[in-house]
Amino acid sequence: MNRPPDPADDMLFYNRLAWDHQVRKKNRWTIPVSPEEIQRARNDDWQIVLTPEKPVPREWFPDFRARPFEVLCLAGSGGQQAPILAAAGAKVTVLDNSPGQLTQDQLVADREGLSLRLIQGDMADLSVFDDQSFDLIVHPCSNTFVSDVLPVWKEAARVMKVGADLLSGIVNPIVYLFDDELMEKGEFKVRHKIPYSDLTSLSAQQKKALIDQQEPFCFGHTLADQLGGQTEAGLAITGLFEDGWSDWPISDFIPTFIATKSTKIGPVK
């Protein structure tokens, strides 16, 4: 395979190829759900995650069998959330930057006879959708792969119906303060400023290592942009919980993820 492009030249394209590579290496977020999980969802026994471990409360979701709710899985493909929601009765559209990830959703849809609308695109540009198209948006911890999160919130709010909810997973920016290699060993040395960027916060050698390994580039957004950005977009935060990840030693000391439920309270300004 040819060397990936320089992420500084085209981050969207670079991370698209990097996530396609994650599918090939079977990253945990690319593994499709099982037939048994789909059957349970058809029986109204289901759950999904926005963050690594804690399921989203069922009361955050509408009753998908009451009417055909329009749901957008925003940068949330991989054969996991979207097929579960479709089996539960939702009318699901998936938009994702990675063709490989979208293929995982298609695999489950074909295997299980589910209807999914799959679109390759940029989470910060939802111009393919009309205003007020969706009753619910499900957005896992994927905006860590964009340099500016504010357009994501604005576009999400634009395509939400008034009264619709946005369920989002957020990486706590405290994770990005520390030297990553030392943190994996349980040592916490403050190294970086927030907002964080793999493009500007890492050394040339560290960036080269990420590129050579075809790893996605990440960005640690401020809470002002992650939470305040939602409210500035015309959304009211109506639910929140924290989560950790047992793979990260820092999660023994502080929750490393946040999940929010935000409701569109009026037209976007």
C-alpha positions in Angstrom: 0.0 0.0 0.0 1.2 3.5 -0.8 2.2 5.8 2.0 -0.8 7.8 3.3 -1.0 11.5 2.4 0.4 14.1 4.8 -2.5 14.9 7.3 -1.4 18.5 7.3 -2.4 18.7 3.6 -5.8 17.0 3.8 -6.9 15.8 7.2 -10.3 14.6 6.0 -8.7 12.4 3.4 -5.9 11.2 5.7 -8.3 10.1 8.4 -10.6 8.4 5.9 -7.7 6.2 4.8 -6.6 5.7 8.4 -10.1 4.5 9.4 -10.2 2.2 6.4 -7.0 0.8 7.8 -8.6 0.3 11.2 -11.3 -1.8 9.6 -8.6 -4.0 8.1 -6.8 -4.4 11.4 -10.1 -5.1 13.2 -10.2 -2.2 15.6 -12.9 -2.8 18.2 -15.0 0.0 16.8 -15.1 -1.6 13.4 -16.5 -5.1 14.5 -20.1 -5.6 13.4 -22.7 -6.6 15.9 -23.8 -10.3 16.0 -27.0 -11.8 14.7 -28.0 -12.4 18.4 -27.7 -8.7 19.1 -29.9 -7.9 16.1 -32.5 -10.4 17.2 -32.6 -8.9 20.7 -33.1 -5.5 19.2 -36.0 -6.8 17.2 -37.4 -8.0 20.5 -36.9 -4.5 22.1 -34.0 -5.7 24.2 -31.1 -3.5 23.1 -28.5 -1.0 24.0 -25.8 1.1 22.3 -22.8 3.1 23.5 -21.6 6.5 22.7 -18.6 6.1 25.0 -16.5 3.0 25.5 -18.3 1.2 28.3 -21.5 2.7 29.8 -24.7 2.1 27.7 -26.8 5.0 26.8 -29.9 5.2 29.1 -33.0 3.8 27.2 -35.0 6.8 28.4 -32.8 9.0 26.1 -34.4 7.3 23.1 -37.9 7.6 21.7 -40.1 4.6 21.2 -39.1 3.7 17.7 -42.1 1.4 17.2 -44.5 4.3 17.8 -43.8 5.9 14.5 -41.0 5.9 11.8 -38.4 8.1 13.6 -35.7 9.5 11.3 -32.3 8.8 12.9 -28.9 10.0 11.7 -25.8 8.1 12.9 -23.3 11.0 12.5 -19.7 9.8 11.9 -20.9 6.6 13.6 -20.6 3.7 11.2 -18.8 0.4 11.8 -21.7 -2.1 11.9 -22.6 -1.3 15.5 -25.1 1.5 16.5 -26.9 1.9 13.2 -28.0 -1.8 12.7 -29.2 -2.0 16.3 -31.3 1.1 15.9 -32.7 -0.1 12.6 -33.6 -3.5 14.1 -35.3 -1.6 17.0 -37.5 0.1 14.4 -35.8 3.4 13.5 -35.4 4.7 10.0 -31.6 5.1 10.0 -29.3 7.1 7.8 -25.5 6.8 8.4 -23.0 9.5 7.4 -19.3 8.6 7.8 -16.0 9.6 6.3 -14.7 6.0 5.9 -16.0 3.8 3.1 -14.5 0.8 5.0 -16.6 1.6 8.1 -19.7 2.1 6.0 -19.1 -1.3 4.5 -19.4 -2.8 8.0 -22.9 -1.4 8.3 -23.8 -2.7 4.9 -22.6 -6.2 5.8 -24.9 -6.3 8.8 -27.8 -4.8 6.7 -27.4 -7.5 4.0 -27.0 -10.3 6.6 -30.0 -9.3 8.6 -32.3 -7.8 6.0 -32.2 -4.3 7.4 -32.7 -1.1 5.6 -29.9 1.5 6.1 -29.2 4.6 4.1 -25.4 4.9 3.9 -23.6 8.1 2.8 -19.9 8.9 2.7 -19.3 12.4 3.9 -17.8 14.9 6.3 -19.5 15.3 9.7 -18.9 19.0 9.5 -20.7 19.4 6.2 -24.3 18.0 6.1 -25.3 19.9 3.0 -26.7 16.7 1.5 -29.5 16.9 4.1 -32.3 19.5 4.2 -33.0 21.6 7.3 -35.0 19.8 10.0 -34.6 16.3 8.5 -34.0 14.2 11.6 -35.8 13.3 14.9 -32.6 12.0 16.5 -28.9 12.2 15.9 -26.5 9.6 17.4 -22.9 10.9 17.4 -20.3 8.6 19.1 -16.9 9.9 20.1 -15.9 10.7 16.6 -15.4 14.5 16.7 -12.0 13.8 18.2 -10.9 13.2 14.6 -11.8 16.8 13.4 -9.7 19.9 14.1 -12.7 22.1 14.6 -15.8 20.8 16.4 -18.0 23.9 16.1 -19.2 23.3 12.5 -20.2 19.8 13.6 -22.6 21.1 16.2 -24.0 23.8 13.9 -24.7 21.4 11.1 -26.2 18.8 13.4 -28.5 21.5 14.9 -29.5 22.6 11.4 -30.7 19.2 10.2 -32.5 18.4 13.5 -36.2 19.0 13.8 -37.3 21.3 16.6 -37.6 19.1 19.7 -35.2 16.5 18.3 -32.3 15.2 20.4 -28.6 14.9 19.7 -26.8 12.1 21.7 -23.1 12.7 21.7 -19.9 11.0 23.0 -17.1 13.4 24.0 -13.5 12.7 25.0 -12.6 14.5 28.2 -9.8 16.9 27.1 -7.9 16.1 30.3 -6.7 12.9 28.5 -4.7 15.0 26.1 -2.7 16.9 28.7 -0.3 14.0 29.4 2.5 12.4 27.7 0.8 9.5 25.9 3.6 6.9 26.1 4.2 7.5 29.8 0.4 7.5 30.5 0.1 4.0 29.0 2.5 2.9 31.8 0.5 4.6 34.5 2.8 7.7 34.7 1.1 11.1 34.3 3.4 13.9 33.1 1.7 17.0 31.8 3.1 17.6 28.3 0.5 19.4 26.2 -1.9 22.3 26.2 -5.6 22.2 25.5 -6.9 22.4 22.8 -4.7 19.6 21.7 -3.8 18.6 18.1 -1.7 15.7 16.8 -0.6 18.1 14.1 0.9 20.7 16.3 1.3 19.1 19.8 3.5 16.2 18.7 7.1 16.1 17.6 8.0 15.4 14.0 9.1 11.9 15.0 5.9 11.2 16.8 3.8 12.4 13.9 5.8 10.2 11.5 5.2 7.2 13.7 1.4 7.8 13.6 1.6 8.1 9.8 3.7 5.0 9.4 1.3 3.0 11.5 -1.7 4.5 9.6 -3.3 5.7 12.8 -6.0 8.4 12.7 -4.9 11.9 13.9 -6.8 13.1 17.0 -7.7 16.5 18.4 -8.6 17.4 22.1 -11.3 20.0 22.0 -12.0 22.3 24.9 -15.1 21.8 27.0 -16.1 25.3 25.9 -16.2 24.0 22.3 -17.7 20.6 23.2 -20.4 21.7 25.5 -20.7 25.4 24.9 -20.6 24.8 21.2 -23.7 22.8 21.4 -25.6 25.5 23.3 -24.3 28.2 20.9 -25.7 26.1 18.0 -29.2 26.3 19.6 -29.3 23.1 21.6 -30.1 22.7 25.3 -28.1 20.1 27.2 -30.9 18.0 28.8 -28.8 14.9 29.9 -25.2 14.1 30.8 -23.2 11.2 32.2 -19.5 10.3 32.5 -17.7 7.1 31.5 -14.2 5.7 31.6 -12.3 3.1 29.7 -10.5 0.3 31.4 -7.8 0.3 28.7 -6.7 3.8 29.9 -4.9 3.9 33.3 -6.1 7.5 33.8 -9.6 6.3 33.9 -8.8 4.9 37.4 -8.6 8.5 38.6 -11.1 10.5 36.6 -13.9 9.8 34.0 -12.3 10.2 30.6 -15.5 10.4 28.5 -18.7 12.5 28.6 -22.0 11.7 27.0 -24.6 14.4 26.4 -28.2 14.6 25.4 -29.0 17.9 23.8 -32.4 19.1 22.6 -33.1 21.5 19.8 -35.2 24.2 21.3 -35.8 26.5 18.3 -34.6 27.5 14.9 -30.8 27.7 14.5 -29.6 31.3 14.3 
